[in-house]
């Protein structure tokens, strides 16, 4: 019986991780409410989930808000850039419905926005892990989404699936409130960990540098 409640027990570890993921989801949702803070909130979320998948000890709430504060300026600027691009894209769609544009032009606009979405999917996890300029972070996010195309497809499925499943089953709304954002982020972080490992510098002695830390 004592071993059942041991911290090394896989069931206990799973329940601990599940609790952390639920707490993360609630915090992330609250921090996304102002809308302008969505970028910083998603960045902080991935900072914590990446630490969890790397088995790095920490405090979920404290780590979240520390990353939120450290990355707030860059994450917010990047988020507003993508938000403006998305607004222009949907404005283009409205125009396409009113004016007969050549199909080639429409296809190009959709293709460009597709790559914008891929870049946006990478940019906040990347920002949570590496310290870089805004321009280089966006550029690296775009390049990595192409280089790791198969993983990019898998990541897209992980992130997008809840968006399609929840509307089909209204009873899952409660599950989404508890796990809808942090759950996919946690699963995706196992993939992010493998991708980012290729780009992480190493300090002398072989220990990986914690790139997300900002003094």
C-alpha positions in Angstrom: 0.0 0.0 0.0 2.9 2.3 0.8 4.3 1.8 -2.7 1.0 2.7 -4.3 1.3 6.3 -3.0 5.0 6.6 -3.6 6.1 9.6 -5.7 7.9 7.2 -8.0 4.7 5.3 -8.8 3.7 5.9 -12.4 0.1 6.5 -11.5 1.0 9.1 -8.9 3.3 10.8 -11.4 0.5 10.8 -14.0 -2.0 12.3 -11.5 0.5 15.0 -10.5 1.2 15.9 -14.1 -2.6 15.9 -14.9 -3.2 18.3 -12.0 -0.4 20.6 -13.1 -1.8 20.6 -16.7 -5.3 21.5 -15.4 -3.9 24.3 -13.3 -1.9 25.5 -16.3 -5.0 25.5 -18.5 -7.0 27.6 -16.0 -4.2 30.1 -15.6 -3.6 30.4 -19.3 -7.3 30.9 -20.0 -7.5 33.7 -17.4 -4.3 35.4 -18.8 -5.8 35.2 -22.3 -8.9 37.1 -21.4 -7.5 40.6 -22.2 -6.7 39.2 -25.7 -3.6 41.4 -26.1 -1.9 39.1 -23.6 -2.6 35.9 -25.5 1.0 35.7 -26.9 2.6 36.1 -23.6 0.3 33.6 -22.0 0.9 30.9 -24.7 4.6 31.5 -24.5 4.5 31.0 -20.7 2.4 27.9 -21.1 5.0 26.3 -23.4 7.8 27.4 -21.1 6.3 25.4 -18.3 5.2 22.3 -20.4 8.7 22.1 -21.9 10.2 22.1 -18.4 7.7 19.3 -17.4 8.7 17.1 -20.4 12.3 17.7 -19.6 11.7 16.6 -16.0 13.0 19.9 -14.6 11.7 20.6 -11.2 9.9 23.8 -10.6 6.7 25.5 -9.4 4.0 25.6 -12.0 2.3 28.9 -11.1 5.6 30.7 -10.2 7.3 29.5 -13.4 4.3 30.5 -15.6 4.2 34.0 -14.3 8.0 34.4 -14.4 8.0 33.4 -18.1 4.9 35.5 -18.7 6.8 38.6 -17.4 10.1 37.8 -19.0 8.7 37.3 -22.5 5.8 39.7 -22.3 7.2 42.5 -24.5 8.4 40.3 -27.4 5.5 37.9 -27.2 2.9 40.7 -27.2 4.6 42.4 -30.2 4.7 39.1 -32.1 1.1 38.3 -31.2 -0.1 41.7 -32.4 1.8 41.2 -35.7 0.1 37.9 -36.4 -3.3 39.3 -35.2 -2.9 42.2 -37.7 -2.0 39.7 -40.5 -5.0 37.5 -39.7 -7.3 40.6 -39.8 -5.9 41.5 -43.2 -6.4 37.9 -44.4 -10.0 37.7 -43.4 -10.6 41.2 -44.9 -9.2 39.7 -48.1 -11.6 36.9 -47.9 -14.5 39.3 -47.6 -13.2 41.2 -50.7 -12.8 37.9 -52.6 -16.5 37.2 -52.0 -17.5 40.6 -53.4 -15.0 41.0 -56.3 -14.1 38.4 -58.9 -10.3 38.0 -58.4 -8.2 35.6 -60.5 -7.9 32.2 -58.8 -4.1 32.4 -58.8 -4.2 35.6 -56.7 -6.6 33.9 -54.2 -4.4 30.8 -54.1 -1.3 32.8 -53.4 -3.1 34.7 -50.5 -4.2 31.4 -49.0 -0.8 29.9 -49.4 0.9 32.9 -47.7 -1.5 32.7 -44.8 -0.9 29.0 -44.5 2.8 29.6 -43.9 2.0 32.4 -41.5 0.0 29.9 -39.5 2.8 27.4 -39.5 5.2 30.2 -38.3 2.8 31.3 -35.6 2.6 27.7 -34.3 6.3 27.6 -33.8 7.1 31.1 -32.7 5.7 31.1 -29.2 7.2 27.7 -28.1 10.5 28.9 -29.7 10.3 32.2 -27.8 9.8 30.3 -24.6 13.0 28.4 -25.1 15.5 30.6 -26.8 16.5 34.2 -26.3 16.6 36.1 -29.6 15.4 39.2 -31.4 11.8 39.4 -32.6 12.8 39.3 -36.2 15.1 36.3 -35.8 12.5 34.4 -33.7 9.9 34.8 -36.5 12.5 33.9 -39.2 13.7 30.8 -37.2 10.1 29.8 -36.6 9.3 29.8 -40.3 12.5 27.9 -41.3 12.0 25.3 -38.6 8.4 24.7 -39.6 9.6 23.8 -43.1 12.7 21.8 -42.0 10.6 19.7 -39.6 7.6 19.4 -41.9 6.5 15.9 -40.8 6.6 17.0 -37.1 4.9 20.3 -38.1 2.0 18.3 -39.5 1.8 16.2 -36.3 1.9 19.3 -34.2 -0.9 20.9 -36.2 -3.1 17.9 -35.6 -2.4 18.0 -31.9 -3.3 21.7 -31.6 -6.2 21.8 -34.1 -8.0 18.6 -33.1 -9.7 20.0 -29.9 -11.0 22.9 -32.0 -12.9 20.6 -34.2 -13.9 18.0 -31.6 -15.4 20.2 -28.9 -18.1 21.9 -31.2 -19.2 18.4 -32.2 -19.7 17.3 -28.6 -21.0 20.1 -26.4 -20.4 17.9 -23.3 -16.6 18.3 -23.9 -16.7 22.0 -23.2 -15.9 21.3 -19.6 -13.0 19.1 -20.6 -11.7 21.9 -22.9 -11.9 24.4 -20.0 -9.7 22.0 -17.9 -7.4 20.7 -20.6 -8.2 22.3 -24.0 -5.1 24.5 -24.2 -2.5 23.0 -21.8 -3.3 19.4 -22.8 -2.3 19.8 -26.5 0.7 22.0 -25.4 1.9 19.3 -23.0 1.7 16.6 -25.6 3.3 18.9 -28.2 6.1 19.7 -25.9 7.5 16.1 -26.2 7.9 16.9 -29.9 9.2 20.4 -29.3 11.8 18.9 -27.0 13.1 16.8 -29.8 13.1 19.6 -32.3 14.8 22.2 -30.0 17.4 19.8 -28.8 19.1 20.2 -32.2 19.5 23.9 -31.8 20.3 24.2 -28.1 23.9 25.4 -27.3 25.8 23.5 -24.7 27.9 24.9 -21.9 31.3 23.5 -21.0 30.9 20.3 -19.2 28.0 19.1 -21.4 25.1 20.7 -19.5 22.5 22.3 -21.7 22.0 26.0 -21.3 18.7 27.3 -20.2 18.1 29.7 -23.1 14.8 31.0 -21.9 16.3 32.7 -18.8 16.6 36.4 -19.1 18.7 38.3 -16.6 
